Amino acid sequence: MQLSKPLAMNKQCPVCGQKFEPEPGFYFGAMFISYIFLAFFSLGLTGLLVFYFHQSVDLAFLVLLLTLAVMFIWNLRFSRSIWIHLVVKFDPKTVGQTHKH
């Protein structure tokens, strides 16, 4: 991954030839995966800081915002990975075969 192009992805898998964007707008669903993951992560981190470590709510939100800023690109790519794994079925017979789509 190049830091200057954080959203750049390969066009297809070099092993099986699976297109990584089968149709325009394919990763729209990844937004929902990201939202769910970040909501639980945010609740967990903030709750841990406030209730377990007895930090102020202001400090907990500051730490949360800094953490989310650092995790932004990772979360985006992670959500895309989860989405394509949920939607595209893996066919082990195609591993090692490169086919044209």
Long-range contacts (C-beta under 8 A, 24 or more apart in sequence): 1-73, 1-77, 6-73, 6-76, 6-77, 7-76, 9-80, 12-101, 14-98, 15-95, 15-96, 15-98, 16-91, 16-94, 16-95, 16-96, 16-97, 16-98, 16-99, 17-94, 17-97, 17-98, 17-99, 17-100, 17-101, 18-88, 18-94, 19-101, 20-84, 22-88, 26-83, 26-84, 26-87, 27-80, 27-83, 27-84, 29-83, 29-86, 29-87, 30-76, 30-79, 30-80, 30-82, 30-83, 31-79, 33-79, 33-82, 33-83, 33-86, 34-75, 34-76, 34-78, 34-79, 37-75, 37-78, 37-79, 38-68, 38-75, 42-68
